[in-house]
Amino acid sequence: MTHFGRGSPPSDHARDPYTTLRTLARQCACHLLADGRHWLITEPSSVTALVHHEALSLPAHNVFVDQSQTYLEQVVPWLRRFMSTTHVNVLQAMTARLMDQRLDQLARVDETDLIFDFAGWVPTALMCRLLGLEEADLPIVQRLVNAIQGHYDLSSSLGTADVPGAEAFLRQLVARRIKAPSNEEAAPLLEGLLELWRRYPSLTIESLVDTCTKLLTAGTATVTGALGNLLDDLFQGQESPNPEDLMAAVATPLDQIRTCETVVRLHTPVLVLKRDVHLAFNWDGHRFETGQRLLLVVPTVVAGPRRLLHALAKDTASQADEPNETASIRKNLAFGYGDHYCLGAPLARLQISQVLQRAPRLLAKWRRDGETIWRPAWLLHEPLHLPLISTETPSCN
């Protein structure tokens, strides 16, 4: 019997999932979970080989609905260029403006939850701005995105539950916005997509709505998790015996780039990649049946917890217990590398870098006010709440 033989892991697994996953990896490469439908694949070389296996496919809610040749050859490459090259200066300026605006707002309060008020707010606000959604829509969009992330919680059947109400509302919101007049400066991402839809008549309005909705949900959720993990690390470092080591990690632009890559490579909030079996096949002595789902543990995860200061002090990819597969960038399956390179990875890097630039301001203003509360999930690893209290003396006014 595996650790997961009687259902979901214990609640403290959310705080530190690495211990259990590493133990499972040492026991066996493939684990059929108690529901008889899900397989947990922990052996790194198997994971990297199965990611693009021809008998497996991404779950429907993880991919764009439109898989036509026009969409894949025109829209997806355009989105990649938008995120990584053509609009980098616009994205950088917009992100910096939003972060400074939010920090100015938070400077006026004495306590905050830095996950909801900052790590979740900034990516959502940025995507809303890019898609031309009204500022008044931001609070409800942020709550809906958080609700959709909730289907990964331990109580929701391995993250397979659907959230039709939240997704339907977001689709209606996006559809209404698409019909409203706009301009490229106000909503560059939406206007670029609309231009593609005008250029290629085979692209449908339903496809456009789906694209924008997934950018709002998947496009903000992973970044929120990455920023949350980084912020938790920063404030843990603030309490370390040598907090000066933390400031050295963000002292110069080169240090910030190195730290950003460490976060993306080793501290991803995504613990597993989901793949559905659409054609039964045998693998390593096991039979994967049609309709089952493989949960592929990201190889970097099984090496152990990734505290930022430890990772910066030593290249953990060279440790003796580190799987050889993770030493290769090509085989690294974090969302910003290799064969699993995520469409939004450049946007995540940009926002991580902007947070690192503002780390001195954050650490000067705030300190922890209690323990980090982790999302009760085991497919993801990210803080749900990071309570902070101001270090500044309250005003007498």
Backbone torsions as a table, in degrees:
resi	resn	phi	psi	omega
1	MET	NA	133.5	179.2
2	THR	-86.3	175.0	176.8
3	HIS	-59.1	-28.6	-176.4
4	PHE	-99.5	14.3	-173.3
5	GLY	-65.2	-24.6	-179.2
6	ARG	-110.8	24.7	177.3
7	GLY	120.5	-150.5	-175.1
8	SER	-71.9	159.0	177.4
9	PRO	-65.6	165.4	176.9
10	PRO	-65.7	162.2	-174.1
11	SER	-63.1	-30.8	-179.1
12	ASP	-72.9	-7.8	175.5
13	HIS	-61.2	-32.1	-178.1
14	ALA	-62.8	-35.2	-178.2
15	ARG	-70.3	-39.6	-178.8
16	ASP	-143.7	82.3	-176.8
17	PRO	-75.8	-13.9	-171.3
18	TYR	-65.9	-37.3	-175.7
19	THR	-60.5	-49.3	-179.0
20	THR	-65.9	-43.9	-178.1
21	LEU	-65.5	-37.6	178.0
22	ARG	-66.7	-40.7	178.4
23	THR	-63.1	-43.3	177.6
24	LEU	-61.4	-40.3	-179.3
25	ALA	-62.5	-33.9	-179.6
26	ARG	-77.8	-21.3	-179.2
27	GLN	-80.2	-49.0	-172.5
28	CYS	-163.1	149.3	-177.5
29	ALA	-75.3	-31.0	-175.8
30	CYS	-130.0	131.9	179.8
31	HIS	-126.9	121.2	172.9
32	LEU	-85.1	119.3	-175.6
33	LEU	-76.0	170.9	-168.8
34	ALA	-62.5	-26.2	-178.1
35	ASP	-76.5	-8.0	178.7
36	GLY	75.4	2.3	-177.7
37	ARG	-113.3	-31.1	-174.7
38	HIS	-103.0	136.4	172.8
39	TRP	-110.5	132.8	173.2
40	LEU	-101.5	116.4	-177.1
41	ILE	-105.4	115.1	-172.3
42	THR	-110.4	-15.4	-175.4
43	GLU	-79.2	120.1	-170.2
44	PRO	-55.3	-43.3	-178.1
45	SER	-67.7	-33.0	175.6
46	SER	-66.5	-40.9	179.6
47	VAL	-61.2	-49.5	-177.8
48	THR	-65.0	-30.2	178.9
49	ALA	-77.3	-32.3	-174.9
50	LEU	-85.4	-17.7	-175.0
51	VAL	-52.6	-41.6	-178.0
52	HIS	-115.4	27.5	178.9
53	HIS	-62.7	138.7	-174.4
54	GLU	-65.5	-20.9	179.9
55	ALA	-89.3	0.6	-178.2
56	LEU	-116.7	154.3	177.5
57	SER	-144.6	158.0	175.7
58	LEU	-68.1	143.0	172.9
59	PRO	-57.7	148.3	-173.8
60	ALA	-56.3	-37.7	-176.7
61	HIS	-75.5	-4.8	180.0
62	ASN	-97.2	-8.0	-175.5
63	VAL	-126.1	159.1	173.3
64	PHE	-65.5	139.5	-178.3
65	VAL	-61.5	-41.1	-177.6
66	ASP	-77.7	113.3	177.1
67	GLN	-116.5	25.3	179.7
68	SER	-70.5	162.5	-179.6
69	GLN	-62.4	-40.4	179.6
70	THR	-61.5	-43.6	-178.7
71	TYR	-64.9	-47.1	-176.3
72	LEU	-69.7	-30.2	-177.3
73	GLU	-93.0	-19.8	-176.7
74	GLN	-115.1	-50.2	-173.1
75	VAL	-75.3	-50.5	-176.8
76	VAL	-60.9	-48.0	176.6
77	PRO	-60.3	-37.2	177.9
78	TRP	-63.0	-42.1	178.0
79	LEU	-61.9	-42.1	178.3
80	ARG	-61.8	-43.4	179.2
81	ARG	-65.0	-41.1	179.9
82	PHE	-57.7	-45.4	-175.9
83	MET	-74.2	-30.3	-168.4
84	SER	-111.9	-22.4	-174.1
85	THR	-135.4	-63.3	-166.1
86	THR	-66.1	-29.6	-175.6
87	HIS	-121.7	23.2	-176.4
88	VAL	-59.3	-44.9	-178.6
89	ASN	-63.6	-40.4	177.8
90	VAL	-63.9	-46.1	-178.9
91	LEU	-64.0	-39.9	-179.5
92	GLN	-65.3	-45.6	-179.6
93	ALA	-65.6	-40.5	-179.3
94	MET	-66.3	-42.7	179.1
95	THR	-63.6	-45.8	179.9
96	ALA	-60.5	-42.1	-179.2
97	ARG	-64.2	-44.0	-179.2
98	LEU	-66.6	-42.3	-179.9
99	MET	-63.8	-44.6	-179.7
100	ASP	-65.6	-39.4	177.1
101	GLN	-59.7	-44.3	-177.7
102	ARG	-69.3	-41.5	179.1
103	LEU	-65.0	-35.7	175.4
104	ASP	-63.0	-39.6	178.3
105	GLN	-66.0	-44.5	-178.6
106	LEU	-69.4	-23.7	179.2
107	ALA	-63.6	-18.1	-177.2
108	ARG	-92.2	1.4	179.7
109	VAL	-117.7	161.6	-176.0
110	ASP	-99.2	-12.9	176.9
111	GLU	-150.2	154.5	-176.4
112	THR	-157.8	158.4	167.3
113	ASP	-103.9	105.4	-169.8
114	LEU	-70.9	-13.5	176.2
115	ILE	-75.6	-58.1	-178.4
116	PHE	-69.9	-39.9	-173.1
117	ASP	-80.9	-15.7	-177.4
118	PHE	-137.4	-60.7	-176.4
119	ALA	-61.7	-34.8	176.5
120	GLY	-88.0	-31.7	-176.1
121	TRP	-69.1	-45.9	-173.2
122	VAL	-63.7	-52.3	179.7
123	PRO	-61.1	-37.7	180.0
124	THR	-68.3	-43.8	179.1
125	ALA	-62.4	-39.8	179.6
126	LEU	-64.1	-47.0	-178.7
127	MET	-67.6	-37.1	175.7
128	CYS	-60.3	-42.9	179.5
129	ARG	-64.1	-42.7	-179.1
130	LEU	-64.5	-30.6	-178.7
131	LEU	-97.6	3.0	174.7
132	GLY	75.8	19.0	177.3
133	LEU	-73.7	149.2	-177.9
134	GLU	-68.0	149.1	178.2
135	GLU	-60.7	-31.1	179.5
136	ALA	-66.8	-20.8	179.7
137	ASP	-81.5	-15.0	-172.2
138	LEU	-58.0	-47.4	-178.2
139	PRO	-59.3	-42.9	-178.4
140	ILE	-71.0	-36.4	177.7
141	VAL	-63.0	-43.6	-179.5
142	GLN	-62.5	-40.6	179.6
143	ARG	-69.0	-36.8	179.1
144	LEU	-67.9	-41.3	177.7
145	VAL	-62.2	-41.3	178.8
146	ASN	-65.3	-37.3	178.1
147	ALA	-65.5	-39.2	178.9
148	ILE	-65.9	-38.7	175.3
149	GLN	-61.7	-27.3	-178.7
150	GLY	-62.6	-16.9	179.0
151	HIS	-74.7	1.5	171.2
152	TYR	-94.1	-2.3	-176.0
153	ASP	-66.0	159.1	-175.5
154	LEU	-58.3	-29.4	-175.0
155	SER	-83.8	2.6	-170.8
156	SER	-114.3	41.0	172.6
157	SER	55.3	60.2	173.6
158	LEU	60.4	28.2	176.0
159	GLY	76.5	16.3	-178.1
160	THR	-96.3	-6.0	-179.5
161	ALA	-65.1	149.8	178.9
162	ASP	-100.4	157.6	176.8
163	VAL	-127.4	68.9	-171.7
164	PRO	-62.5	-36.1	-178.1
165	GLY	-62.7	-48.4	-179.0
166	ALA	-64.9	-44.7	-178.5
167	GLU	-67.2	-38.6	179.1
168	ALA	-63.5	-41.5	179.6
169	PHE	-63.7	-43.3	178.8
170	LEU	-62.6	-39.9	178.2
171	ARG	-62.0	-41.7	177.7
172	GLN	-63.4	-40.9	179.9
173	LEU	-62.9	-45.4	179.7
174	VAL	-65.7	-44.1	-179.1
175	ALA	-60.4	-39.8	178.6
176	ARG	-66.0	-38.7	-178.7
177	ARG	-69.3	-36.4	-179.4
178	ILE	-60.1	-34.0	-177.5
179	LYS	-79.6	-13.2	-177.1
180	ALA	-85.8	149.0	178.1
181	PRO	-66.7	147.2	-179.9
182	SER	-154.9	-173.7	174.7
183	ASN	-147.4	162.9	-172.4
184	GLU	-63.8	-35.3	-178.3
185	GLU	-66.6	-37.8	-177.5
186	ALA	-77.7	-35.1	-176.5
187	ALA	-143.6	72.1	-171.7
188	PRO	-62.8	-35.4	-179.1
189	LEU	-69.8	-47.5	179.4
190	LEU	-62.1	-44.8	-177.9
191	GLU	-65.7	-36.2	176.2
192	GLY	-64.8	-40.7	177.3
193	LEU	-65.9	-41.7	178.9
194	LEU	-61.3	-37.8	178.4
195	GLU	-63.1	-40.2	176.9
196	LEU	-63.2	-41.3	-179.5
197	TRP	-67.5	-31.9	176.3
198	ARG	-72.3	-32.2	-176.5
199	ARG	-77.5	-31.0	-175.8
200	TYR	-121.1	97.5	-175.5
201	PRO	-60.3	-21.6	-178.4
202	SER	-71.8	-17.1	177.9
203	LEU	-77.1	132.5	-174.5
204	THR	-98.2	159.4	177.1
205	ILE	-65.3	-33.3	177.1
206	GLU	-61.9	-38.0	178.3
207	SER	-65.8	-39.9	179.3
208	LEU	-64.9	-44.1	178.4
209	VAL	-61.3	-44.0	179.4
210	ASP	-62.1	-42.2	180.0
211	THR	-60.8	-49.3	-178.3
212	CYS	-65.3	-38.5	-179.1
213	THR	-65.9	-42.9	179.7
214	LYS	-68.6	-32.8	174.8
215	LEU	-64.5	-34.6	178.5
216	LEU	-71.0	-34.7	-175.0
217	THR	-92.9	-73.3	179.7
218	ALA	-61.6	-33.2	-177.7
219	GLY	-69.5	-19.4	178.5
220	THR	-109.6	-28.0	-173.2
221	ALA	-65.1	-47.3	-178.0
222	THR	-65.6	-39.1	178.8
223	VAL	-65.1	-41.1	176.8
224	THR	-57.9	-44.9	178.4
225	GLY	-63.2	-42.1	179.9
226	ALA	-64.5	-44.5	178.6
227	LEU	-65.4	-38.8	179.4
228	GLY	-62.5	-45.5	177.9
229	ASN	-61.8	-41.3	178.9
230	LEU	-63.7	-45.7	-178.9
231	LEU	-64.6	-39.2	176.2
232	ASP	-60.8	-42.2	177.7
233	ASP	-62.8	-43.3	-178.4
234	LEU	-60.4	-43.9	-177.0
235	PHE	-78.8	-23.4	168.5
236	GLN	-68.4	-40.1	177.7
237	GLY	-64.1	-32.0	177.7
238	GLN	-59.9	-31.1	-177.8
239	GLU	-95.5	2.6	-177.2
240	SER	-74.8	161.7	178.6
241	PRO	-60.2	-26.7	-178.5
242	ASN	-126.1	71.8	-177.5
243	PRO	-63.2	-18.0	178.4
244	GLU	-64.7	-26.0	176.3
245	ASP	-62.5	-35.4	179.3
246	LEU	-66.0	-44.5	-178.7
247	MET	-66.7	-29.5	177.2
248	ALA	-64.0	-26.4	-179.4
249	ALA	-72.0	-15.7	-177.8
250	VAL	-128.0	17.0	-171.7
251	ALA	-68.0	-39.4	-176.5
252	THR	-128.6	163.0	175.8
253	PRO	-55.2	-37.1	179.0
254	LEU	-66.8	-41.1	176.1
255	ASP	-61.0	-39.9	-178.6
256	GLN	-66.4	-39.2	177.6
257	ILE	-63.1	-45.7	179.9
258	ARG	-61.6	-44.1	180.0
259	THR	-65.2	-40.4	177.9
260	CYS	-58.9	-45.2	-179.5
261	GLU	-66.3	-33.7	176.5
262	THR	-63.8	-43.1	179.2
263	VAL	-62.2	-47.2	-177.4
264	VAL	-66.6	-38.6	-174.2
265	ARG	-77.4	-38.4	-169.3
266	LEU	-118.5	-11.8	-171.8
267	HIS	-124.8	34.5	179.7
268	THR	-64.7	142.1	176.3
269	PRO	-74.7	-12.4	-178.0
270	VAL	-90.0	114.8	-178.6
271	LEU	-89.1	-31.2	-177.4
272	VAL	-135.8	154.6	173.2
273	LEU	-109.6	129.9	-177.0
274	LYS	-93.7	136.1	175.5
275	ARG	-139.0	134.3	179.2
276	ASP	-97.1	139.7	179.2
277	VAL	-85.6	115.1	177.1
278	HIS	-105.4	-6.0	176.0
279	LEU	-148.1	118.0	-175.7
280	ALA	-58.7	142.9	177.6
281	PHE	-158.2	163.4	178.6
282	ASN	-98.6	143.9	179.1
283	TRP	-150.1	119.5	173.4
284	ASP	52.0	42.2	178.3
285	GLY	83.7	4.4	179.8
286	HIS	-117.2	155.4	179.2
287	ARG	-113.3	115.6	176.8
288	PHE	-96.0	117.3	-175.2
289	GLU	-93.5	152.2	176.9
290	THR	-56.0	133.3	-179.7
291	GLY	96.2	-14.8	175.9
292	GLN	-79.3	164.6	-179.4
293	ARG	-124.7	133.1	175.4
294	LEU	-96.6	132.2	174.8
295	LEU	-107.4	102.4	-173.4
296	LEU	-91.3	110.5	-177.5
297	VAL	-70.3	124.7	179.9
298	VAL	-57.8	125.3	-172.0
299	PRO	-53.3	-35.5	-179.1
300	THR	-63.7	-23.2	-175.2
301	VAL	-68.9	-38.8	-172.5
302	VAL	-73.3	-6.1	178.9
303	ALA	-81.4	-16.6	177.1
304	GLY	127.0	174.0	-177.5
305	PRO	-63.1	147.7	-173.1
306	ARG	-117.6	75.2	173.7
307	ARG	-69.5	136.0	-170.5
308	LEU	-61.1	-45.6	-177.4
309	LEU	-63.9	-38.2	178.2
310	HIS	-64.1	-43.6	-178.0
311	ALA	-65.6	-36.3	179.7
312	LEU	-72.6	-34.5	-177.6
313	ALA	-72.2	-27.5	-176.7
314	LYS	-145.3	136.7	178.2
315	ASP	-72.3	95.3	-173.3
316	THR	-65.9	-17.1	178.7
317	ALA	-66.9	-13.8	-179.5
318	SER	-101.1	3.2	-179.8
319	GLN	-66.2	155.1	-175.2
320	ALA	-63.6	-33.0	-176.4
321	ASP	-92.2	8.1	-179.6
322	GLU	-82.9	128.7	177.4
323	PRO	-59.1	139.0	-178.4
324	ASN	-59.0	-28.9	-176.8
325	GLU	-60.6	-31.6	-176.4
326	THR	-79.8	-11.2	177.5
327	ALA	-73.1	-18.7	-179.8
328	SER	-97.6	125.2	177.7
329	ILE	-59.2	-37.1	-178.2
330	ARG	-60.8	-35.2	-176.4
331	LYS	-97.2	-1.0	176.0
332	ASN	-71.7	127.1	-174.8
333	LEU	-105.2	15.4	170.5
334	ALA	-61.3	159.1	-169.8
335	PHE	-65.4	-11.2	-177.7
336	GLY	-110.1	16.7	-176.1
337	TYR	-143.5	161.9	163.6
338	GLY	56.2	-147.1	-172.6
339	ASP	-71.7	-13.4	179.5
340	HIS	-107.3	25.2	-176.1
341	TYR	-57.4	122.6	-174.2
342	CYS	-85.0	144.1	179.6
343	LEU	-55.5	-37.2	-176.3
344	GLY	-94.1	8.6	-177.9
345	ALA	-57.9	-42.1	178.0
346	PRO	-60.5	-37.0	178.7
347	LEU	-67.6	-37.2	176.9
348	ALA	-64.9	-45.2	178.4
349	ARG	-58.8	-42.6	-179.0
350	LEU	-61.1	-44.6	-177.6
351	GLN	-71.9	-36.6	175.2
352	ILE	-61.0	-44.6	179.9
353	SER	-61.7	-40.1	179.9
354	GLN	-66.6	-36.3	176.3
355	VAL	-65.8	-42.6	179.6
356	LEU	-61.1	-37.5	177.1
357	GLN	-63.1	-29.3	-177.7
358	ARG	-99.5	7.1	-179.7
359	ALA	-56.9	-45.0	178.7
360	PRO	-58.1	-39.4	178.7
361	ARG	-66.3	-43.6	179.5
362	LEU	-62.6	-45.6	-175.7
363	LEU	-73.0	-26.3	176.8
364	ALA	-74.6	-31.1	-175.4
365	LYS	-87.3	-33.9	-167.8
366	TRP	-125.7	156.0	167.3
367	ARG	-140.7	163.2	-178.0
368	ARG	-61.6	146.5	174.3
369	ASP	-129.7	60.2	-176.6
370	GLY	116.5	178.2	-177.1
371	GLU	-77.9	150.4	171.1
372	THR	-65.2	136.4	175.3
373	ILE	-103.2	120.5	-175.0
374	TRP	-91.4	147.9	175.9
375	ARG	-58.9	129.0	-176.7
376	PRO	-75.5	65.2	-176.9
377	ALA	-132.1	161.6	174.2
378	TRP	-127.3	0.5	170.6
379	LEU	-91.6	-18.8	177.8
380	LEU	-125.5	159.2	172.7
381	HIS	-134.7	102.2	-177.9
382	GLU	-156.8	149.8	177.1
383	PRO	-69.4	143.2	173.2
384	LEU	-96.1	-35.3	177.7
385	HIS	-142.1	136.7	174.4
386	LEU	-130.0	88.4	-175.5
387	PRO	-74.9	130.1	-179.3
388	LEU	-128.8	155.0	175.8
389	ILE	-128.8	146.3	-176.7
390	SER	-68.0	142.6	174.6
391	THR	-88.5	-7.5	-175.7
392	GLU	-85.0	149.0	178.7
393	THR	-69.3	126.4	-179.6
394	PRO	-58.3	144.4	179.5
395	SER	-72.3	147.9	177.6
396	CYS	-82.5	-10.2	-178.0
397	ASN	-75.9	NA	NA
